[in-house]
Amino acid sequence: MSGELSIDNLSLYLGSGSQRFTALENVSLNVAAGEFVCILGPSGCGKSTLLGAVAGHLAPSRGSMTLDKKTITTPHPQRGLVFQHHTLFPWQTVIDNVAFGLKMKSIKRDERRSRARDLLKLVGLEDSADLYPSQLSGGMQQRVEIARVLVNHPDVLLMDEPFGALDAITRLRMQELLLDIWTRIRTTILFVTHDIDEALFLADRIVMMSARPGTIIEEIVLEFPRPRSASLLTSPRFAELKRYCLSLLHDDHADVGRLSPLGDLPTYTAVPVLQLAI
């Protein structure tokens, strides 16, 4: 199975001269093929910068990144990127937007439209194929955006707060839809968010990042059973883990053991990976 991502001691500097600053510092992360990993951290910590580097848009200042043991140097369709705001072409219909990447590969019209329809069916928009983006709701536009990326069969799906601009109800529905799609296609997902509920609901594992310069301070492996439903959000264990994540975001990492709300777990300091039995 393809989609194994490895980030080794990645540091990244942005700006120049007196404006130069360290965006990421010594970030190391391994993501297994088919794993769903959420990157959680405060605004400005470098979450999106890390995603941009994995996408191939930003070159490392130090360190390296590989996908299936091949060095990442430039953008490639095998690493599909979904942003918070859609990038659909307003002058093209939904189906032509989804099929656009296949057109760039010189795939014949009938085949690319057939494959695009399959993806629209997967995201529940098969009846909207001939509409234009302006005729869709925000949630529907994001579904088209996801379909447009997935039509290229990426090994890794990179998602930069894709539901951040949606209202709460639509956001939850999109999260449930994404989990359903991921269960079917099982591509590797690296998902950036600053929303704790979203990370806990979606992820196999949460990677916690510090304030700038961004570095990984904790990895939390979640064992909530799948499939997951909205009822998980009100469970006592979910609330415990949410308080714990808040302590990581708001307090110095050296105090994590003292602040941990997980009473049945031993006190620890700077443990690289915490396995949480749910």
Backbone as CSV, one residue per row, in Angstrom:
resi,resn,N_x,N_y,N_z,CA_x,CA_y,CA_z,C_x,C_y,C_z
1,MET,0.855,-1.197,0.000,0.000,0.000,0.000,0.886,1.240,0.000
2,SER,0.618,2.171,-0.904,1.422,3.391,-1.012,0.873,4.475,-0.094
3,GLY,1.705,5.503,0.148,1.275,6.623,0.965,2.012,6.739,2.282
4,GLU,3.201,6.128,2.400,3.992,6.230,3.627,4.825,7.511,3.594
5,LEU,4.555,8.394,4.533,5.197,9.705,4.569,6.204,9.771,5.704
6,SER,7.387,10.334,5.413,8.417,10.476,6.429,8.999,11.885,6.375
7,ILE,9.009,12.550,7.519,9.594,13.894,7.659,10.713,13.778,8.679
8,ASP,11.923,14.166,8.297,13.092,13.946,9.140,13.806,15.259,9.453
9,ASN,13.711,15.695,10.717,14.419,16.885,11.204,14.227,18.099,10.286
10,LEU,13.000,18.352,9.916,12.696,19.442,9.003,12.722,20.791,9.722
11,SER,13.518,21.714,9.196,13.487,23.109,9.629,13.247,23.972,8.397
12,LEU,12.516,25.064,8.596,12.177,25.901,7.454,12.197,27.358,7.882
13,TYR,12.980,28.161,7.166,13.080,29.593,7.430,12.345,30.349,6.336
14,LEU,11.633,31.386,6.739,10.900,32.218,5.794,11.344,33.673,5.925
15,GLY,11.146,34.439,4.856,11.535,35.838,4.860,13.015,35.998,4.560
16,SER,13.469,37.257,4.559,14.871,37.532,4.272,15.333,38.729,5.092
17,GLY,16.635,38.831,5.274,17.206,39.944,6.017,16.671,40.020,7.425
18,SER,16.319,41.218,7.864,15.812,41.401,9.227,14.436,40.781,9.424
19,GLN,13.755,40.421,8.317,12.427,39.810,8.387,12.483,38.286,8.426
20,ARG,13.673,37.737,8.372,13.837,36.276,8.353,13.451,35.689,9.720
21,PHE,12.696,34.595,9.699,12.307,33.939,10.949,12.214,32.430,10.740
22,THR,12.237,31.703,11.831,12.142,30.243,11.793,10.678,29.849,11.909
23,ALA,10.130,29.270,10.849,8.730,28.840,10.859,8.585,27.445,11.464
24,LEU,9.502,26.542,11.113,9.492,25.167,11.621,10.882,24.812,12.111
25,GLU,10.950,24.030,13.186,12.253,23.695,13.744,12.298,22.227,14.144
26,ASN,13.166,21.483,13.465,13.438,20.079,13.807,12.162,19.245,13.936
27,VAL,11.337,19.297,12.909,10.095,18.527,12.891,10.366,17.142,12.293
28,SER,10.052,16.111,13.045,10.180,14.739,12.562,8.850,14.025,12.761
29,LEU,8.386,13.365,11.710,7.078,12.714,11.763,7.025,11.594,10.746
30,ASN,6.532,10.449,11.161,6.290,9.334,10.252,4.801,9.034,10.227
31,VAL,4.238,8.951,9.034,2.816,8.666,8.851,2.691,7.395,8.032
32,ALA,2.022,6.402,8.590,1.861,5.130,7.899,0.891,5.260,6.737
33,ALA,1.045,4.420,5.745,0.128,4.399,4.604,-1.291,4.145,5.097
34,GLY,-2.220,5.007,4.683,-3.615,4.845,5.060,-3.986,5.424,6.405
35,GLU,-3.032,6.052,7.092,-3.306,6.622,8.408,-3.937,8.009,8.268
36,PHE,-4.781,8.361,9.229,-5.413,9.680,9.288,-4.772,10.436,10.448
37,VAL,-3.963,11.443,10.133,-3.243,12.206,11.148,-3.700,13.661,11.106
38,CYS,-4.055,14.199,12.265,-4.395,15.616,12.378,-3.239,16.362,13.020
39,ILE,-2.887,17.508,12.446,-1.889,18.398,13.014,-2.634,19.519,13.725
40,LEU,-2.447,19.599,15.028,-3.190,20.538,15.863,-2.214,21.492,16.544
41,GLY,-2.533,22.771,16.521,-1.672,23.745,17.166,-2.267,25.130,17.085
42,PRO,-1.712,26.079,17.822,-2.234,27.446,17.817,-2.014,28.128,16.474
43,SER,-2.764,29.176,16.212,-2.601,29.937,14.976,-1.175,30.478,14.879
44,GLY,-0.588,30.378,13.673,0.755,30.879,13.448,1.872,29.952,13.852
45,CYS,1.540,28.714,14.220,2.577,27.794,14.699,3.314,27.088,13.567
46,GLY,2.849,27.222,12.328,3.533,26.589,11.208,2.839,25.362,10.658
47,LYS,1.579,25.137,11.060,0.845,23.965,10.566,0.712,23.999,9.045
48,SER,0.238,25.129,8.520,0.057,25.255,7.073,1.394,25.273,6.347
49,THR,2.413,25.826,6.987,3.754,25.821,6.395,4.250,24.391,6.233
50,LEU,4.014,23.561,7.242,4.406,22.157,7.161,3.673,21.459,6.018
51,LEU,2.393,21.736,5.883,1.617,21.130,4.805,2.134,21.596,3.438
52,GLY,2.476,22.896,3.341,3.015,23.427,2.096,4.333,22.780,1.724
53,ALA,5.145,22.461,2.720,6.411,21.783,2.456,6.176,20.366,1.950
54,VAL,5.257,19.639,2.596,4.947,18.277,2.153,4.353,18.298,0.749
55,ALA,3.574,19.340,0.435,2.992,19.453,-0.907,4.056,19.728,-1.959
56,GLY,5.238,20.211,-1.530,6.315,20.504,-2.468,6.392,21.960,-2.865
57,HIS,5.620,22.823,-2.198,5.613,24.248,-2.530,6.694,25.032,-1.786
58,LEU,7.204,24.476,-0.686,8.242,25.132,0.106,9.413,24.168,0.294
59,ALA,10.610,24.630,-0.023,11.797,23.779,0.091,12.328,23.808,1.521
60,PRO,12.717,22.664,2.080,13.277,22.634,3.434,14.564,23.449,3.523
61,SER,14.748,24.138,4.640,16.029,24.791,4.912,17.015,23.769,5.453
62,ARG,16.504,22.825,6.235,17.275,21.678,6.706,16.342,20.486,6.786
63,GLY,16.916,19.296,6.754,16.119,18.090,6.874,15.595,17.602,5.529
64,SER,14.729,16.590,5.586,14.237,15.972,4.353,12.833,15.426,4.541
65,MET,12.167,15.170,3.409,10.838,14.576,3.400,10.786,13.538,2.288
66,THR,10.149,12.405,2.569,9.998,11.374,1.548,8.573,10.841,1.550
67,LEU,8.119,10.426,0.382,6.858,9.713,0.232,7.178,8.385,-0.424
68,ASP,6.878,7.306,0.283,7.231,5.962,-0.182,8.713,5.899,-0.537
69,LYS,9.523,6.514,0.354,10.992,6.502,0.290,11.564,7.306,-0.880
70,LYS,10.733,8.075,-1.569,11.204,8.961,-2.629,11.173,10.399,-2.128
71,THR,12.286,11.112,-2.315,12.412,12.467,-1.786,11.402,13.418,-2.420
72,ILE,10.759,14.221,-1.579,9.814,15.228,-2.046,10.582,16.496,-2.396
73,THR,10.474,16.922,-3.634,11.182,18.136,-4.068,10.262,19.143,-4.747
74,THR,9.230,18.674,-5.426,8.325,19.546,-6.170,6.885,19.075,-5.981
75,PRO,5.900,19.914,-6.322,4.501,19.467,-6.264,4.256,18.287,-7.204
76,HIS,3.299,17.449,-6.831,2.957,16.286,-7.653,1.521,15.877,-7.330
77,PRO,0.753,15.416,-8.341,-0.635,15.012,-8.095,-0.795,13.899,-7.069
78,GLN,0.270,13.145,-6.791,0.160,12.087,-5.788,0.028,12.662,-4.377
79,ARG,0.274,13.979,-4.241,0.052,14.672,-2.976,-0.995,15.750,-3.229
80,GLY,-2.272,15.384,-3.070,-3.371,16.301,-3.359,-3.614,17.259,-2.210
81,LEU,-3.825,18.536,-2.524,-3.962,19.578,-1.508,-5.346,20.214,-1.573
82,VAL,-6.036,20.245,-0.428,-7.354,20.874,-0.307,-7.237,22.031,0.671
83,PHE,-7.625,23.241,0.234,-7.514,24.433,1.058,-8.826,24.720,1.781
84,GLN,-8.782,25.729,2.675,-9.981,26.140,3.403,-11.035,26.705,2.449
85,HIS,-10.593,27.482,1.456,-11.516,28.037,0.468,-11.284,27.330,-0.867
86,HIS,-12.368,26.974,-1.514,-12.255,26.198,-2.743,-11.526,26.990,-3.830
87,THR,-10.956,26.267,-4.762,-10.237,26.881,-5.890,-10.877,26.462,-7.214
88,LEU,-12.182,26.272,-7.201,-12.896,25.830,-8.396,-12.929,26.945,-9.442
89,PHE,-12.974,26.534,-10.709,-13.100,27.491,-11.805,-14.563,27.890,-11.950
90,PRO,-14.903,29.155,-11.753,-16.322,29.549,-11.786,-16.966,29.403,-13.155
91,TRP,-16.156,29.405,-14.216,-16.717,29.324,-15.567,-16.926,27.884,-16.046
92,GLN,-16.544,26.913,-15.219,-16.713,25.512,-15.589,-17.773,24.859,-14.716
93,THR,-18.451,23.877,-15.294,-19.438,23.133,-14.524,-18.736,22.272,-13.478
94,VAL,-19.538,21.734,-12.570,-19.003,20.878,-11.507,-18.228,19.704,-12.091
95,ILE,-18.804,19.016,-13.054,-18.139,17.826,-13.598,-16.854,18.201,-14.329
96,ASP,-16.837,19.341,-15.008,-15.615,19.756,-15.705,-14.542,20.205,-14.718
97,ASN,-14.953,20.777,-13.595,-13.995,21.106,-12.548,-13.328,19.842,-12.006
98,VAL,-14.133,18.837,-11.736,-13.594,17.588,-11.193,-12.687,16.902,-12.202
99,ALA,-13.045,16.976,-13.474,-12.295,16.279,-14.521,-11.073,17.049,-15.010
100,PHE,-10.870,18.260,-14.496,-9.820,19.120,-15.039,-8.432,18.476,-14.965
101,GLY,-8.097,17.876,-13.840,-6.786,17.256,-13.703,-6.565,16.144,-14.702
102,LEU,-7.612,15.400,-15.003,-7.508,14.322,-15.982,-7.326,14.892,-17.386
103,LYS,-7.947,16.046,-17.638,-7.771,16.705,-18.936,-6.313,17.100,-19.133
104,MET,-5.664,17.561,-18.064,-4.259,17.947,-18.139,-3.352,16.740,-18.405
105,LYS,-3.875,15.547,-18.124,-3.121,14.320,-18.407,-3.468,13.750,-19.785
106,SER,-4.259,14.522,-20.557,-4.651,14.134,-21.928,-5.505,12.872,-21.956
107,ILE,-6.260,12.630,-20.887,-7.196,11.506,-20.871,-8.427,11.884,-21.685
108,LYS,-8.926,10.955,-22.462,-10.042,11.232,-23.365,-11.276,11.676,-22.593
109,ARG,-12.091,12.518,-23.278,-13.214,13.189,-22.631,-14.185,12.210,-21.979
110,ASP,-14.570,11.155,-22.686,-15.552,10.215,-22.131,-15.031,9.552,-20.861
111,GLU,-13.750,9.186,-20.868,-13.179,8.519,-19.691,-13.070,9.474,-18.511
112,ARG,-12.608,10.685,-18.771,-12.443,11.602,-17.641,-13.788,12.019,-17.049
113,ARG,-14.817,12.164,-17.890,-16.131,12.511,-17.355,-16.736,11.327,-16.599
114,SER,-16.460,10.115,-17.043,-16.940,8.927,-16.339,-16.296,8.826,-14.953
115,ARG,-14.986,9.063,-14.911,-14.284,9.011,-13.631,-14.715,10.157,-12.726
116,ALA,-14.974,11.311,-13.315,-15.443,12.451,-12.528,-16.817,12.165,-11.931
117,ARG,-17.689,11.535,-12.707,-19.023,11.190,-12.193,-18.918,10.202,-11.028
118,ASP,-17.983,9.262,-11.107,-17.793,8.308,-10.014,-17.406,9.037,-8.724
119,LEU,-16.532,10.037,-8.848,-16.122,10.801,-7.667,-17.251,11.670,-7.145
120,LEU,-18.046,12.242,-8.045,-19.192,13.044,-7.606,-20.209,12.176,-6.868
121,LYS,-20.349,10.962,-7.315,-21.244,10.035,-6.609,-20.700,9.735,-5.220
122,LEU,-19.388,9.590,-5.123,-18.751,9.293,-3.844,-19.002,10.409,-2.831
123,VAL,-19.005,11.662,-3.294,-19.223,12.791,-2.379,-20.679,13.245,-2.353
124,GLY,-21.566,12.477,-2.992,-22.996,12.757,-2.922,-23.472,13.902,-3.776
125,LEU,-22.788,14.171,-4.897,-23.165,15.291,-5.751,-23.405,14.872,-7.202
126,GLU,-23.787,13.637,-7.408,-23.974,13.180,-8.785,-25.083,13.950,-9.504
127,ASP,-26.039,14.498,-8.746,-27.131,15.247,-9.364,-26.779,16.713,-9.624
128,SER,-25.579,17.125,-9.235,-25.153,18.519,-9.404,-24.071,18.675,-10.455
129,ALA,-23.862,17.640,-11.271,-22.745,17.616,-12.207,-22.761,18.777,-13.190
130,ASP,-23.933,19.210,-13.603,-24.026,20.241,-14.639,-24.250,21.646,-14.085
131,LEU,-24.182,21.797,-12.766,-24.297,23.120,-12.157,-22.934,23.816,-12.150
132,TYR,-22.953,25.100,-11.833,-21.718,25.871,-11.706,-21.440,26.124,-10.222
133,PRO,-20.185,26.360,-9.847,-19.857,26.546,-8.428,-20.719,27.593,-7.721
134,SER,-21.075,28.664,-8.406,-21.873,29.715,-7.784,-23.274,29.246,-7.415
135,GLN,-23.706,28.132,-7.971,-25.031,27.599,-7.684,-25.027,26.616,-6.511
136,LEU,-23.872,26.435,-5.889,-23.725,25.474,-4.802,-23.527,26.173,-3.466
137,SER,-23.875,25.493,-2.396,-23.589,25.980,-1.047,-22.102,25.809,-0.750
138,GLY,-21.641,26.412,0.356,-20.233,26.284,0.720,-19.808,24.847,0.948
139,GLY,-20.651,24.072,1.619,-20.330,22.672,1.853,-20.259,21.868,0.566
140,MET,-21.167,22.156,-0.360,-21.155,21.462,-1.649,-19.911,21.827,-2.461
141,GLN,-19.522,23.097,-2.407,-18.306,23.524,-3.111,-17.089,22.774,-2.585
142,GLN,-17.009,22.579,-1.268,-15.880,21.849,-0.704,-15.921,20.373,-1.086
143,ARG,-17.107,19.832,-1.235,-17.210,18.439,-1.697,-16.691,18.301,-3.123
144,VAL,-17.001,19.288,-3.960,-16.475,19.282,-5.328,-14.947,19.397,-5.301
145,GLU,-14.449,20.263,-4.428,-12.997,20.436,-4.308,-12.322,19.119,-3.921
146,ILE,-12.904,18.407,-2.968,-12.343,17.116,-2.552,-12.390,16.120,-3.692
147,ALA,-13.513,16.095,-4.419,-13.635,15.183,-5.560,-12.592,15.506,-6.621
148,ARG,-12.333,16.788,-6.852,-11.363,17.199,-7.871,-9.952,16.724,-7.516
149,VAL,-9.636,16.710,-6.234,-8.328,16.213,-5.806,-8.282,14.691,-5.877
150,LEU,-9.357,14.036,-5.433,-9.367,12.575,-5.367,-9.393,11.909,-6.738
151,VAL,-9.856,12.616,-7.757,-9.946,12.003,-9.079,-8.566,11.605,-9.600
152,ASN,-7.502,12.224,-9.065,-6.129,11.878,-9.457,-5.565,10.719,-8.645
153,HIS,-6.377,10.150,-7.751,-5.955,9.026,-6.901,-4.655,9.337,-6.157
154,PRO,-4.627,10.407,-5.370,-3.393,10.761,-4.656,-3.058,9.728,-3.586
155,ASP,-1.764,9.547,-3.343,-1.323,8.663,-2.272,-1.501,9.340,-0.917
156,VAL,-1.412,10.669,-0.899,-1.588,11.444,0.328,-2.541,12.594,0.042
157,LEU,-3.520,12.763,0.919,-4.457,13.881,0.826,-4.074,14.887,1.909
158,LEU,-3.665,16.077,1.493,-3.246,17.139,2.395,-4.393,18.133,2.520
159,MET,-4.880,18.354,3.739,-6.068,19.175,3.935,-5.755,20.292,4.925
160,ASP,-5.863,21.540,4.445,-5.516,22.708,5.242,-6.784,23.403,5.742
161,GLU,-7.253,23.002,6.913,-8.482,23.529,7.505,-9.610,23.609,6.471
162,PRO,-9.930,22.499,5.805,-10.869,22.549,4.685,-12.298,22.903,5.079
163,PHE,-12.647,22.760,6.355,-14.020,23.036,6.778,-14.097,24.264,7.684
164,GLY,-13.016,25.017,7.773,-12.950,26.139,8.697,-13.920,27.262,8.403
165,ALA,-14.329,27.414,7.138,-15.217,28.517,6.764,-16.689,28.126,6.809
166,LEU,-16.976,26.892,7.224,-18.360,26.405,7.205,-19.025,26.589,8.563
167,ASP,-20.357,26.662,8.559,-21.085,26.732,9.820,-20.971,25.400,10.553
168,ALA,-21.310,25.386,11.846,-21.053,24.230,12.710,-21.740,22.956,12.217
169,ILE,-23.000,23.066,11.804,-23.734,21.879,11.375,-23.160,21.330,10.071
170,THR,-22.906,22.218,9.106,-22.330,21.779,7.832,-20.941,21.195,8.053
171,ARG,-20.195,21.785,8.953,-18.837,21.306,9.247,-18.875,19.870,9.760
172,LEU,-19.780,19.586,10.699,-19.888,18.232,11.230,-20.288,17.247,10.144
173,ARG,-21.212,17.651,9.283,-21.623,16.769,8.185,-20.465,16.499,7.235
174,MET,-19.657,17.507,6.985,-18.496,17.328,6.109,-17.457,16.421,6.759
175,GLN,-17.298,16.531,8.066,-16.375,15.643,8.770,-16.833,14.194,8.660
176,GLU,-18.131,13.971,8.836,-18.677,12.613,8.723,-18.514,12.095,7.293
177,LEU,-18.742,12.960,6.310,-18.573,12.568,4.916,-17.118,12.210,4.633
178,LEU,-16.190,13.018,5.139,-14.773,12.745,4.905,-14.376,11.400,5.488
179,LEU,-14.856,11.093,6.691,-14.548,9.791,7.294,-15.112,8.653,6.461
180,ASP,-16.302,8.847,5.924,-16.908,7.814,5.078,-16.080,7.601,3.811
181,ILE,-15.640,8.709,3.181,-14.814,8.606,1.975,-13.487,7.925,2.301
182,TRP,-12.863,8.340,3.398,-11.566,7.778,3.788,-11.679,6.285,4.070
183,THR,-12.787,5.869,4.678,-12.993,4.441,4.950,-13.036,3.642,3.655
184,ARG,-13.570,4.250,2.599,-13.699,3.550,1.317,-12.400,3.518,0.527
185,ILE,-11.667,4.634,0.502,-10.488,4.708,-0.363,-9.185,4.510,0.409
186,ARG,-9.220,4.755,1.701,-8.094,4.521,2.623,-6.780,5.165,2.166
187,THR,-6.858,6.373,1.642,-5.646,7.111,1.329,-5.090,7.726,2.611
188,THR,-3.817,8.016,2.637,-3.200,8.694,3.777,-3.712,10.133,3.834
189,ILE,-4.084,10.599,5.023,-4.574,11.969,5.178,-3.755,12.694,6.240
190,LEU,-3.253,13.865,5.872,-2.603,14.788,6.798,-3.489,16.027,6.841
191,PHE,-4.111,16.270,7.987,-5.201,17.236,8.119,-4.815,18.303,9.135
192,VAL,-4.712,19.552,8.693,-4.350,20.666,9.561,-5.605,21.297,10.155
193,THR,-5.580,21.539,11.464,-6.709,22.204,12.118,-6.224,22.879,13.396
194,HIS,-6.981,23.872,13.873,-6.745,24.401,15.212,-7.949,24.107,16.094
195,ASP,-8.865,23.249,15.584,-10.085,22.894,16.296,-9.895,21.534,16.978
196,ILE,-9.903,21.520,18.300,-9.642,20.288,19.058,-10.719,19.250,18.797
197,ASP,-11.993,19.666,18.808,-13.083,18.716,18.562,-12.898,18.017,17.226
198,GLU,-12.546,18.792,16.201,-12.366,18.237,14.862,-11.246,17.200,14.853
199,ALA,-10.122,17.530,15.481,-8.988,16.604,15.511,-9.345,15.308,16.235
200,LEU,-10.008,15.422,17.385,-10.375,14.231,18.153,-11.386,13.361,17.413
201,PHE,-12.285,14.008,16.685,-13.327,13.268,15.972,-12.775,12.519,14.758
202,LEU,-11.806,13.127,14.069,-11.352,12.570,12.798,-10.177,11.595,12.906
203,ALA,-9.235,11.878,13.764,-7.887,11.321,13.623,-7.696,9.919,14.193
204,ASP,-6.724,9.213,13.606,-6.111,8.060,14.261,-5.085,8.549,15.275
205,ARG,-4.452,9.672,14.929,-3.382,10.219,15.759,-3.371,11.736,15.631
206,ILE,-3.155,12.423,16.748,-3.041,13.873,16.756,-1.589,14.249,17.010
207,VAL,-1.053,15.120,16.152,0.292,15.657,16.333,0.141,17.078,16.845
208,MET,0.613,17.324,18.070,0.494,18.638,18.693,1.748,19.458,18.400
209,MET,1.541,20.696,17.937,2.654,21.578,17.641,2.688,22.756,18.609
210,SER,3.908,23.236,18.869,4.105,24.380,19.750,3.883,25.670,18.986
211,ALA,3.856,26.780,19.712,3.861,28.087,19.074,5.173,28.267,18.317
212,ARG,5.198,29.239,17.406,6.359,29.458,16.552,7.632,29.704,17.362
213,PRO,8.764,29.108,16.947,8.901,28.228,15.779,8.259,26.868,16.038
214,GLY,7.485,26.405,15.068,6.714,25.195,15.237,7.583,23.959,15.372
215,THR,7.299,23.198,16.399,7.944,21.905,16.578,6.918,20.966,17.197
216,ILE,7.120,19.681,17.088,6.162,18.715,17.629,6.441,18.520,19.114
217,ILE,5.436,18.751,19.944,5.598,18.583,21.380,4.928,17.328,21.905
218,GLU,4.032,16.744,21.146,3.314,15.559,21.621,2.632,14.855,20.460
219,GLU,2.529,13.540,20.556,1.719,12.757,19.633,0.749,11.933,20.460
220,ILE,-0.510,11.995,20.120,-1.557,11.313,20.874,-2.257,10.319,19.955
221,VAL,-2.142,9.060,20.272,-2.799,8.010,19.489,-4.198,7.789,20.050
222,LEU,-5.209,7.914,19.201,-6.601,7.774,19.612,-7.122,6.388,19.242
223,GLU,-7.932,5.841,20.134,-8.501,4.518,19.872,-10.013,4.521,19.969
224,PHE,-10.620,5.664,19.658,-12.066,5.672,19.544,-12.456,4.701,18.436
225,PRO,-13.446,3.845,18.667,-13.835,2.883,17.623,-14.388,3.581,16.388
226,ARG,-14.205,2.952,15.264,-14.786,3.408,14.004,-15.818,2.393,13.554
227,PRO,-16.870,2.854,12.826,-17.129,4.234,12.389,-17.534,5.116,13.555
228,ARG,-17.262,6.424,13.412,-17.560,7.381,14.462,-18.806,8.191,14.108
229,SER,-19.538,8.578,15.134,-20.746,9.377,14.919,-20.691,10.603,15.828
230,ALA,-21.627,11.523,15.635,-21.653,12.770,16.387,-21.803,12.548,17.887
231,SER,-22.347,11.399,18.298,-22.514,11.121,19.726,-21.176,11.069,20.454
232,LEU,-20.095,10.793,19.725,-18.765,10.763,20.333,-18.410,12.108,20.962
233,LEU,-18.888,13.202,20.375,-18.522,14.546,20.815,-19.004,14.856,22.227
234,THR,-19.986,14.114,22.724,-20.526,14.375,24.059,-20.147,13.291,25.066
235,SER,-19.275,12.378,24.680,-18.878,11.305,25.582,-17.905,11.818,26.640
236,PRO,-17.901,11.229,27.850,-16.989,11.672,28.915,-15.520,11.585,28.506
237,ARG,-15.124,10.535,27.806,-13.723,10.372,27.419,-13.299,11.456,26.429
238,PHE,-14.194,11.785,25.512,-13.917,12.858,24.559,-13.646,14.162,25.314
239,ALA,-14.458,14.445,26.331,-14.286,15.667,27.119,-12.955,15.655,27.865
240,GLU,-12.561,14.493,28.386,-11.272,14.383,29.080,-10.108,14.694,28.144
241,LEU,-10.174,14.102,26.961,-9.089,14.312,26.008,-9.067,15.749,25.501
242,LYS,-10.224,16.352,25.388,-10.281,17.746,24.966,-9.601,18.635,26.004
243,ARG,-9.857,18.384,27.294,-9.199,19.163,28.343,-7.688,18.957,28.293
244,TYR,-7.274,17.743,28.007,-5.849,17.461,27.936,-5.200,18.226,26.779
245,CYS,-5.840,18.210,25.634,-5.304,18.949,24.481,-5.253,20.443,24.771
246,LEU,-6.259,20.958,25.464,-6.251,22.370,25.840,-5.060,22.692,26.727
247,SER,-4.718,21.772,27.631,-3.570,22.008,28.511,-2.280,22.072,27.711
248,LEU,-2.182,21.267,26.643,-0.994,21.303,25.800,-0.915,22.599,25.011
249,LEU,-2.050,23.102,24.590,-2.069,24.330,23.794,-1.798,25.580,24.630
250,HIS,-2.243,25.560,25.872,-2.229,26.784,26.656,-1.149,26.857,27.724
251,ASP,-0.467,25.736,27.989,0.515,25.729,29.063,1.872,25.264,28.561
252,ASP,2.905,25.611,29.283,4.263,25.203,28.917,4.359,23.697,28.920
253,HIS,5.060,23.141,27.911,5.126,21.687,27.766,5.786,21.020,28.954
254,ALA,6.655,21.712,29.634,7.326,21.110,30.773,6.354,20.778,31.897
255,ASP,5.175,21.424,31.878,4.200,21.201,32.934,3.109,20.217,32.534
256,VAL,3.280,19.543,31.407,2.205,18.693,30.890,1.808,17.623,31.877
257,GLY,2.793,16.946,32.490,2.473,15.872,33.417,1.620,16.353,34.569
258,ARG,1.967,17.523,35.115,1.226,18.070,36.233,-0.189,18.453,35.833
259,LEU,-0.358,18.898,34.587,-1.648,19.422,34.153,-2.559,18.363,33.560
260,SER,-2.045,17.153,33.326,-2.809,16.141,32.613,-4.124,15.836,33.306
261,PRO,-5.263,15.903,32.598,-6.554,15.594,33.182,-6.876,14.106,33.106
262,LEU,-5.975,13.297,32.578,-6.242,11.877,32.387,-5.838,11.131,33.651
263,GLY,-6.738,11.071,34.614,-6.384,10.576,35.927,-5.907,9.143,35.974
264,ASP,-6.318,8.296,35.014,-5.938,6.894,35.051,-4.607,6.641,34.367
265,LEU,-3.939,7.705,33.879,-2.648,7.546,33.229,-1.551,8.047,34.152
266,PRO,-0.360,7.446,34.080,0.728,7.891,34.941,1.202,9.290,34.567
267,THR,1.763,10.015,35.556,2.368,11.304,35.289,3.630,11.100,34.471
268,TYR,3.879,11.981,33.507,5.030,11.835,32.626,5.508,13.211,32.231
269,THR,6.678,13.275,31.671,7.214,14.531,31.157,7.818,14.287,29.785
270,ALA,7.353,15.041,28.778,7.933,15.026,27.434,7.996,13.632,26.842
271,VAL,6.921,12.837,26.999,6.862,11.540,26.336,6.553,11.765,24.872
272,PRO,7.324,11.195,23.935,7.123,11.510,22.518,5.808,11.009,21.954
273,VAL,5.336,9.849,22.383,4.069,9.320,21.891,3.282,8.798,23.067
274,LEU,2.028,9.253,23.214,1.171,8.820,24.299,0.055,7.960,23.728
275,GLN,-0.035,6.699,24.163,-1.078,5.793,23.708,-2.248,5.905,24.659
276,LEU,-3.391,6.339,24.162,-4.565,6.542,24.986,-5.581,5.460,24.725
277,ALA,-5.854,4.635,25.703,-6.834,3.563,25.542,-8.223,4.129,25.764
278,ILE,-9.068,3.953,24.776,-10.430,4.497,24.868,-11.399,3.364,25.207
